[in-house]
C-alpha cells in the first residue's frame, strides 16, 4: 500500500510494525490518529485483521474520526459526510486491489461541508463533553 501511495505522489510516514508477526495494535493506531490530530499528517490509514479494533483504537484519540470502510462507497461517504480523517481497513476481509481502490477513494474525496458541518460539530461537542471539556480538534 505504501508503494502504491508513494507512486501516486503521497508522502508516507509509516508508523506501523516492521514484520508480519502479530502485535498489539492499539498503540500503532493511536499514533496514526495522533499524527492527524496534531497536524503532522492530513489523513491516516490503519490496517488490521478486521479493521474493527483498529478503528476503535484510533477513535479513542480526541479529534480523530476513524471510519471502517469495506468498499468505495463507504469510503466516499465517510469523507463527504463525516469528514473522517482516519481510514480503517480489514486485511482479512479485502483483497489488495479493493483495499487500494478504497484508499484512493478516501484520499481523493473532500469533505462535503454544507449540512454536514453541523453534524461534525455535534460529534465534536459530544467528544468534548465526554472528555471533560473543550480541547483542540
LINUR-V723290 format. One record per pair of residues at least 4 apart in sequence whose ideal C-beta (glycine too) atoms are under 7 Angstrom apart, sorted by sequence separation. I is the first residue (numbers start at 1). GAP is how many residues later the second one is. D is the distance in Angstrom with one decimal. If there is no record, write none. Layout:
I,GAP,D / I,GAP,D
//
This chain:
1,4,6.3 / 2,4,6.2 / 3,4,6.3 / 4,4,6.6 / 6,4,6.4 / 25,4,5.7 / 26,4,6.0 / 27,4,6.3 / 28,4,6.7 / 29,4,6.4 / 30,4,6.0 / 31,4,6.6 / 33,4,6.3 / 34,4,5.9 / 51,4,5.9 / 52,4,6.5 / 53,4,6.2 / 54,4,6.4 / 55,4,6.2 / 70,4,5.9 / 72,4,6.1 / 73,4,6.2 / 74,4,6.1 / 75,4,6.8 / 76,4,5.8 / 77,4,5.2 / 78,4,5.4 / 79,4,7.0 / 90,4,6.1 / 94,4,4.8 / 95,4,6.8 / 96,4,6.3 / 97,4,6.4 / 98,4,6.3 / 99,4,6.5 / 100,4,6.3 / 101,4,6.4 / 102,4,6.3 / 103,4,6.2 / 104,4,6.0 / 105,4,6.0 / 112,4,5.1 / 113,4,5.6 / 116,4,6.2 / 117,4,6.3 / 118,4,6.4 / 119,4,6.7 / 120,4,6.5 / 121,4,6.4 / 122,4,6.6 / 123,4,6.4 / 124,4,6.2 / 125,4,6.4 / 126,4,6.3 / 127,4,6.1 / 131,4,6.1 / 5,5,4.2 / 35,5,4.3 / 36,5,5.0 / 48,5,5.9 / 59,5,5.7 / 69,5,4.2 / 79,5,5.6 / 89,5,6.1 / 94,5,4.4 / 128,5,6.3 / 6,6,5.8 / 17,6,5.1 / 35,6,4.3 / 48,6,4.0 / 58,6,5.1 / 69,6,4.2 / 78,6,3.9 / 128,6,4.9 / 5,7,5.6 / 36,7,6.3 / 47,7,6.8 / 59,7,4.8 / 128,7,6.4 / 36,8,5.0 / 46,8,4.3 / 58,8,3.7 / 35,9,6.2 / 69,9,5.8 / 2,10,4.9 / 89,10,5.5 / 17,11,6.8 / 33,11,6.2 / 55,11,4.7 / 67,11,3.5 / 2,12,5.8 / 16,12,5.5 / 32,12,4.0 / 46,12,5.5 / 75,12,6.7 / 15,13,6.1 / 55,13,4.4 / 89,13,6.5 / 124,13,6.4 / 32,14,5.3 / 67,15,6.5 / 15,16,4.7 / 52,16,6.3 / 87,16,6.6 / 15,17,5.3 / 29,17,4.5 / 51,17,4.7 / 65,17,5.9 / 67,17,4.0 / 65,18,6.2 / 66,18,6.8 / 69,18,6.0 / 65,19,4.9 / 87,19,4.6 / 15,20,6.8 / 65,20,5.3 / 66,20,3.8 / 67,20,6.3 / 68,20,4.5 / 69,20,6.8 / 64,21,6.4 / 65,21,6.8 / 67,21,6.6 / 13,22,6.7 / 64,22,5.4 / 66,22,5.4 / 25,23,5.4 / 70,23,6.5 / 37,24,5.9 / 70,24,6.9 / 29,25,4.8 / 33,25,4.1 / 37,25,6.9 / 32,26,6.5 / 37,26,3.9 / 30,27,5.7 / 34,27,5.5 / 37,27,5.9 / 75,27,4.8 / 79,27,5.9 / 13,28,6.2 / 25,28,6.2 / 29,28,3.8 / 30,28,6.7 / 33,28,3.8 / 36,28,6.5 / 58,28,4.6 / 78,28,6.9 / 83,28,4.2 / 25,29,5.7 / 29,29,4.5 / 72,29,5.8 / 76,29,5.4 / 80,29,5.8 / 30,30,6.5 / 58,30,6.5 / 72,30,5.8 / 75,30,4.3 / 79,30,3.8 / 26,31,4.0 / 30,31,5.5 / 33,31,3.8 / 71,31,6.6 / 75,31,4.2 / 79,31,6.8 / 80,31,6.7 / 81,31,6.3 / 25,32,6.4 / 79,32,6.2 / 80,32,4.1 / 33,33,6.5 / 55,33,3.8 / 69,33,5.4 / 72,33,4.4 / 76,33,4.9 / 54,34,4.7 / 75,34,7.0 / 81,35,5.1 / 51,37,4.3 / 69,37,6.6 / 83,37,5.0 / 51,38,5.1 / 82,38,6.5 / 51,39,3.6 / 46,40,6.3 / 50,40,4.2 / 44,41,7.0 / 49,41,6.2 / 43,42,5.6 / 44,42,4.6 / 45,42,4.7 / 46,42,5.1 / 47,42,5.2 / 48,42,6.5 / 49,42,6.3 / 50,42,6.3 / 48,43,6.7 / 49,43,4.6 / 50,43,6.2 / 43,44,7.0 / 45,44,6.7 / 47,44,5.5 / 36,49,4.8 / 36,50,6.2 / 33,53,5.3 / 32,54,6.5 / 45,58,6.0 / 65,58,7.0 / 43,64,6.4 / 62,65,6.3 / 62,69,5.6 / 62,73,5.4 / 63,73,6.8 / 63,74,4.6 / 4,96,5.3 / 10,97,7.0 / 1,98,6.9 / 1,99,6.5 / 1,102,6.5
//
